[in-house]
Amino acid sequence: MARGDHPQRTPFYGVVLIVTAMAVAMIVYRTAPVWLQVPVYVAAFLTALVGFVMTFRDLS
């Protein structure tokens, strides 16, 4: 296996994206005003969606 071709790297990055999106949404929920919460929630949702696809793309 060549360097950088580890098969578990992409699912790991997907999980990191999901956890990061959840953490950012939680921090914004606690600290930010509503006008800032909505765009951050949308960005967090899209980030988590990309992470979900990266995590489960090889389950076919």
Phi and psi in radians as a Rosetta constraint file:
Dihedral C 1 N 2 CA 2 C 2 CIRCULARHARMONIC -1.308 0.35
Dihedral N 2 CA 2 C 2 N 3 CIRCULARHARMONIC 2.770 0.35
Dihedral C 2 N 3 CA 3 C 3 CIRCULARHARMONIC -1.116 0.35
Dihedral N 3 CA 3 C 3 N 4 CIRCULARHARMONIC 2.266 0.35
Dihedral C 3 N 4 CA 4 C 4 CIRCULARHARMONIC 1.585 0.35
Dihedral N 4 CA 4 C 4 N 5 CIRCULARHARMONIC 0.017 0.35
Dihedral C 4 N 5 CA 5 C 5 CIRCULARHARMONIC -1.855 0.35
Dihedral N 5 CA 5 C 5 N 6 CIRCULARHARMONIC 0.457 0.35
Dihedral C 5 N 6 CA 6 C 6 CIRCULARHARMONIC -1.170 0.35
Dihedral N 6 CA 6 C 6 N 7 CIRCULARHARMONIC 2.263 0.35
Dihedral C 6 N 7 CA 7 C 7 CIRCULARHARMONIC -1.208 0.35
Dihedral N 7 CA 7 C 7 N 8 CIRCULARHARMONIC -0.345 0.35
Dihedral C 7 N 8 CA 8 C 8 CIRCULARHARMONIC -1.668 0.35
Dihedral N 8 CA 8 C 8 N 9 CIRCULARHARMONIC 0.123 0.35
Dihedral C 8 N 9 CA 9 C 9 CIRCULARHARMONIC -1.243 0.35
Dihedral N 9 CA 9 C 9 N 10 CIRCULARHARMONIC -0.785 0.35
Dihedral C 9 N 10 CA 10 C 10 CIRCULARHARMONIC -1.126 0.35
Dihedral N 10 CA 10 C 10 N 11 CIRCULARHARMONIC -0.807 0.35
Dihedral C 10 N 11 CA 11 C 11 CIRCULARHARMONIC -1.067 0.35
Dihedral N 11 CA 11 C 11 N 12 CIRCULARHARMONIC -0.623 0.35
Dihedral C 11 N 12 CA 12 C 12 CIRCULARHARMONIC -1.103 0.35
Dihedral N 12 CA 12 C 12 N 13 CIRCULARHARMONIC -0.782 0.35
Dihedral C 12 N 13 CA 13 C 13 CIRCULARHARMONIC -1.086 0.35
Dihedral N 13 CA 13 C 13 N 14 CIRCULARHARMONIC -0.635 0.35
Dihedral C 13 N 14 CA 14 C 14 CIRCULARHARMONIC -1.090 0.35
Dihedral N 14 CA 14 C 14 N 15 CIRCULARHARMONIC -0.765 0.35
Dihedral C 14 N 15 CA 15 C 15 CIRCULARHARMONIC -1.136 0.35
Dihedral N 15 CA 15 C 15 N 16 CIRCULARHARMONIC -0.679 0.35
Dihedral C 15 N 16 CA 16 C 16 CIRCULARHARMONIC -1.095 0.35
Dihedral N 16 CA 16 C 16 N 17 CIRCULARHARMONIC -0.719 0.35
Dihedral C 16 N 17 CA 17 C 17 CIRCULARHARMONIC -1.099 0.35
Dihedral N 17 CA 17 C 17 N 18 CIRCULARHARMONIC -0.737 0.35
Dihedral C 17 N 18 CA 18 C 18 CIRCULARHARMONIC -1.106 0.35
Dihedral N 18 CA 18 C 18 N 19 CIRCULARHARMONIC -0.833 0.35
Dihedral C 18 N 19 CA 19 C 19 CIRCULARHARMONIC -1.135 0.35
Dihedral N 19 CA 19 C 19 N 20 CIRCULARHARMONIC -0.682 0.35
Dihedral C 19 N 20 CA 20 C 20 CIRCULARHARMONIC -1.121 0.35
Dihedral N 20 CA 20 C 20 N 21 CIRCULARHARMONIC -0.750 0.35
Dihedral C 20 N 21 CA 21 C 21 CIRCULARHARMONIC -1.077 0.35
Dihedral N 21 CA 21 C 21 N 22 CIRCULARHARMONIC -0.725 0.35
Dihedral C 21 N 22 CA 22 C 22 CIRCULARHARMONIC -1.139 0.35
Dihedral N 22 CA 22 C 22 N 23 CIRCULARHARMONIC -0.727 0.35
Dihedral C 22 N 23 CA 23 C 23 CIRCULARHARMONIC -1.160 0.35
Dihedral N 23 CA 23 C 23 N 24 CIRCULARHARMONIC -0.755 0.35
Dihedral C 23 N 24 CA 24 C 24 CIRCULARHARMONIC -1.123 0.35
Dihedral N 24 CA 24 C 24 N 25 CIRCULARHARMONIC -0.739 0.35
Dihedral C 24 N 25 CA 25 C 25 CIRCULARHARMONIC -1.105 0.35
Dihedral N 25 CA 25 C 25 N 26 CIRCULARHARMONIC -0.670 0.35
Dihedral C 25 N 26 CA 26 C 26 CIRCULARHARMONIC -1.164 0.35
Dihedral N 26 CA 26 C 26 N 27 CIRCULARHARMONIC -0.736 0.35
Dihedral C 26 N 27 CA 27 C 27 CIRCULARHARMONIC -1.130 0.35
Dihedral N 27 CA 27 C 27 N 28 CIRCULARHARMONIC -0.743 0.35
Dihedral C 27 N 28 CA 28 C 28 CIRCULARHARMONIC -1.172 0.35
Dihedral N 28 CA 28 C 28 N 29 CIRCULARHARMONIC -0.637 0.35
Dihedral C 28 N 29 CA 29 C 29 CIRCULARHARMONIC -1.059 0.35
Dihedral N 29 CA 29 C 29 N 30 CIRCULARHARMONIC -0.657 0.35
Dihedral C 29 N 30 CA 30 C 30 CIRCULARHARMONIC -1.425 0.35
Dihedral N 30 CA 30 C 30 N 31 CIRCULARHARMONIC -0.490 0.35
Dihedral C 30 N 31 CA 31 C 31 CIRCULARHARMONIC -2.097 0.35
Dihedral N 31 CA 31 C 31 N 32 CIRCULARHARMONIC -0.449 0.35
Dihedral C 31 N 32 CA 32 C 32 CIRCULARHARMONIC -1.697 0.35
Dihedral N 32 CA 32 C 32 N 33 CIRCULARHARMONIC 2.718 0.35
Dihedral C 32 N 33 CA 33 C 33 CIRCULARHARMONIC -1.255 0.35
Dihedral N 33 CA 33 C 33 N 34 CIRCULARHARMONIC 2.872 0.35
Dihedral C 33 N 34 CA 34 C 34 CIRCULARHARMONIC -1.077 0.35
Dihedral N 34 CA 34 C 34 N 35 CIRCULARHARMONIC -0.661 0.35
Dihedral C 34 N 35 CA 35 C 35 CIRCULARHARMONIC -1.116 0.35
Dihedral N 35 CA 35 C 35 N 36 CIRCULARHARMONIC -0.391 0.35
Dihedral C 35 N 36 CA 36 C 36 CIRCULARHARMONIC -1.635 0.35
Dihedral N 36 CA 36 C 36 N 37 CIRCULARHARMONIC -0.457 0.35
Dihedral C 36 N 37 CA 37 C 37 CIRCULARHARMONIC -1.117 0.35
Dihedral N 37 CA 37 C 37 N 38 CIRCULARHARMONIC -0.770 0.35
Dihedral C 37 N 38 CA 38 C 38 CIRCULARHARMONIC -1.060 0.35
Dihedral N 38 CA 38 C 38 N 39 CIRCULARHARMONIC -0.893 0.35
Dihedral C 38 N 39 CA 39 C 39 CIRCULARHARMONIC -1.116 0.35
Dihedral N 39 CA 39 C 39 N 40 CIRCULARHARMONIC -0.589 0.35
Dihedral C 39 N 40 CA 40 C 40 CIRCULARHARMONIC -1.208 0.35
Dihedral N 40 CA 40 C 40 N 41 CIRCULARHARMONIC -0.680 0.35
Dihedral C 40 N 41 CA 41 C 41 CIRCULARHARMONIC -1.093 0.35
Dihedral N 41 CA 41 C 41 N 42 CIRCULARHARMONIC -0.706 0.35
Dihedral C 41 N 42 CA 42 C 42 CIRCULARHARMONIC -1.136 0.35
Dihedral N 42 CA 42 C 42 N 43 CIRCULARHARMONIC -0.778 0.35
Dihedral C 42 N 43 CA 43 C 43 CIRCULARHARMONIC -1.131 0.35
Dihedral N 43 CA 43 C 43 N 44 CIRCULARHARMONIC -0.681 0.35
Dihedral C 43 N 44 CA 44 C 44 CIRCULARHARMONIC -1.149 0.35
Dihedral N 44 CA 44 C 44 N 45 CIRCULARHARMONIC -0.678 0.35
Dihedral C 44 N 45 CA 45 C 45 CIRCULARHARMONIC -1.106 0.35
Dihedral N 45 CA 45 C 45 N 46 CIRCULARHARMONIC -0.794 0.35
Dihedral C 45 N 46 CA 46 C 46 CIRCULARHARMONIC -1.134 0.35
Dihedral N 46 CA 46 C 46 N 47 CIRCULARHARMONIC -0.675 0.35
Dihedral C 46 N 47 CA 47 C 47 CIRCULARHARMONIC -1.130 0.35
Dihedral N 47 CA 47 C 47 N 48 CIRCULARHARMONIC -0.765 0.35
Dihedral C 47 N 48 CA 48 C 48 CIRCULARHARMONIC -1.144 0.35
Dihedral N 48 CA 48 C 48 N 49 CIRCULARHARMONIC -0.615 0.35
Dihedral C 48 N 49 CA 49 C 49 CIRCULARHARMONIC -1.135 0.35
Dihedral N 49 CA 49 C 49 N 50 CIRCULARHARMONIC -0.755 0.35
Dihedral C 49 N 50 CA 50 C 50 CIRCULARHARMONIC -1.106 0.35
Dihedral N 50 CA 50 C 50 N 51 CIRCULARHARMONIC -0.725 0.35
Dihedral C 50 N 51 CA 51 C 51 CIRCULARHARMONIC -1.100 0.35
Dihedral N 51 CA 51 C 51 N 52 CIRCULARHARMONIC -0.680 0.35
Dihedral C 51 N 52 CA 52 C 52 CIRCULARHARMONIC -1.101 0.35
Dihedral N 52 CA 52 C 52 N 53 CIRCULARHARMONIC -0.773 0.35
Dihedral C 52 N 53 CA 53 C 53 CIRCULARHARMONIC -1.129 0.35
Dihedral N 53 CA 53 C 53 N 54 CIRCULARHARMONIC -0.719 0.35
Dihedral C 53 N 54 CA 54 C 54 CIRCULARHARMONIC -1.147 0.35
Dihedral N 54 CA 54 C 54 N 55 CIRCULARHARMONIC -0.614 0.35
Dihedral C 54 N 55 CA 55 C 55 CIRCULARHARMONIC -1.276 0.35
Dihedral N 55 CA 55 C 55 N 56 CIRCULARHARMONIC -0.713 0.35
Dihedral C 55 N 56 CA 56 C 56 CIRCULARHARMONIC -1.918 0.35
Dihedral N 56 CA 56 C 56 N 57 CIRCULARHARMONIC 0.342 0.35
Dihedral C 56 N 57 CA 57 C 57 CIRCULARHARMONIC -1.265 0.35
Dihedral N 57 CA 57 C 57 N 58 CIRCULARHARMONIC -0.391 0.35
Dihedral C 57 N 58 CA 58 C 58 CIRCULARHARMONIC -1.732 0.35
Dihedral N 58 CA 58 C 58 N 59 CIRCULARHARMONIC 0.285 0.35
Dihedral C 58 N 59 CA 59 C 59 CIRCULARHARMONIC -1.630 0.35
Dihedral N 59 CA 59 C 59 N 60 CIRCULARHARMONIC 0.299 0.35
